Amino acid sequence: MKKRFFTGLIVIIIFFILLFISLTPLSPFYELLNPETGIYARPPPYSSGVSTFTIERDNRSASVTVYYENCLGFIGIYSNHNWSLFYEQGYLEARYRLAQIEIIKAEATGTLASIIGKSELSSDILSRELLNCPVAREEFQNLSRSSYTYMALSNFVAGINSYINGLTYKDMPLLFKTLNYRPGDWNVTDVLAIQQSFLWENTPANFDPLYFQYALEKMPENIVRALYPAYPAGIQNPIVPYKCNPSVYKETGDINNLSLYTPSVNITGNLNFSVSRCLEFPSSRSFSNDWAVNGIKTDNTSALLANDPHLTTSVPSIWMGFQLVSPGMNVIGVVFPGFPGIILGHNRYIAWGATNGQIQETYFYAEVSKGYTYLSYNKWLHYKIINETIDVRGSSPYHLMIRIANNGVVMFNESGTEIAMDWTGMHPTYEITFFLNIDRSRDIKGFVSNLTKYFKVAIQNWAVADSNGNIGIYPYGEYPIIEHGDPRGILNGTGISNWIGFVPLRYEPYLYDPARGFVFSDNQITVSDNYPYYIGWDYESGYRADEAYHLLNSSYNINMDKMKSIQLTVHDYTTNIFLKPLLRAISRYYSNTSYYNELSSWNGNMTINSTAATIFYFWENNTLNDTFMPYMEKYNINQSNGLFNVSFFLGPDDMYHGPLIEDLVNWTLNDPYSRYFDNPLNGETRNFYTIALTAFNQTIRYLNERYGGIPAWGNIHKRYLVSFFGINAMNTMDVPAAGDGNTINAAYGIISDFGPSWRLIVNMSRPEDAIGIYPGGISENPLSKYYDNNFIPWNNGLYYKIMPENEPEVFRYE
């Protein structure tokens, strides 16, 4: 490890010199190579065990006890005052993750180019167009100085600043030494801007309507209906099915007013939006699992909860683990660096987890413009203008003019039409208050009260379980309502398709203690097909959800061990659907071969020693492409339109689990001779079996040519932790990995840097016995033994008791 890293340091230095050769001043070489203070300096020793001390600030003093469990990736903080607890949390986040939180802040505030250079200008432009800072400033102005939120945020940033102001060059992060950059003070608005960035990155498929516009314009309506039904085809197990809560379905809604298969407008030219590569904080590829079970399913009357958000698995991790104890609070879990409190975790009374709701929260509008005015409800209105100057390291400042209409911000594109984006996050909300308050919640009712009041944007499927044995799931937030047009593409911007409000809370989907004894979400469709409101359409295809539903519905006497086995399962549910038809398709030609024998005796588990898993994975991809690529070619859907990049246009493995594979499942189960299997390019008659055989031939030929035979799945399917900063020399090694993108224990793609970023399992009868793990380690320093120490244990399916038996008395539940 150390040898690899020292070699990597040289690579990093050369990389930055080449990248920033015109961006002087870099750190002088004599400082960088100084063995005492430069890049070869050993990381500062982290504290261990227990430390108790006094914090004094603004004529106040408080006692603080810190319990270091660095090997677990957790730190416990106890204080006899709330303000000092958040102060110490800020100090420790800066101490362990300074470079990470600084880069996150710069990305959120649109100042990344001033640190890195011109390569990050597109990121800064997007952050400015999203109005992160103006919204954050408005939130700060509206925030009562006597509120709990202000107390927490102001002391949190004071702790960060205390660490920064005491920082010596020796202890400066390697990245900053190389860039000759010294961080400045933080303020509350910075944290609120990070909140905005967090919300954007958790808004799913935020630019999808721009890409789907090409399908609406280029494909006939009957093809759009066949390939892209507004309600997903195939097997569906909704989060809130009609039979479990019919009360939220009793409304007229807006769905019948919309035209979901034809374009609202036609755009000439190439949209070619300048979409930033924003840092993964966390990635908007948000596929996750959570579920909770109550006494109907458990081995006693308790409620159990499990959660594993699937995000980028990076070093440093996108999580830090804390236990926070102060008057009225004893909570443990994980938080995104740059935030105070706990985001996912539990206290004595309640546990919670989240998956992305996959709800559409961005709407796009073609404006009718004339100079600096636009047409709205038959009136010409002036755009609101914001002029921004973006500092760019090594280059001249970039001047940006942002135009804002009453239906969103005009985004740069090359079509010749002004396109505005409206997003639910473009006005003040206080999700950070929600996180701070739920850390102190005592039951599901209190949790939901805070959820409905404060969490509006980036809708999550919040699974909850409490110590009274109750469970629930709540995809609450702001669901926009429009009266006309096709929100799956670009809407008419003259007013007729503007938002007219949000779905009333009483009709938002939820479940509380359902009779079946469990709630769950794996990013599948939220509701049944008779839900009266349009809330989106491009969901994760649902095969993780199908597997979870099968396991939860068929299991009883569930305990912690059973919860672990569900969370770690690597059974691919699509094998339940495709394996028998595949064997039928190939039996005439392959029945006496090892390929056929391996598949016919296979249980569908994507284990590292399975060759059948390798065959099936490549066959499924080939079948999908062979079925639908002719449609892409027929209707000229090309890479500039999103081909191979978005889920509905044959995106990569970590994206393709969307409508096309659902079509394939639907046709295979219900109409394997569907006319939509026919080749639209030449009229060739095809069916599932002919395509399956062709794809199988391709698979066997490819694997033999590429690998000289059929390799075991773990020989080609690997995981690694990718550098958060995008520096390859700071990645971890890759290791064999089970699972794939359809398994609950997911590892997307062939070489995966995306999957369960945090695992938690809690029995609310004994929450002190909760187990969890996140990959990587608590430190961002590659020379630290806590940089990636939990990668292999995590990959091997191990868990830690996150409240150790030997922790100090003040951290234990009463």
Disulfide bonds with the S-S distance in Angstrom:
none
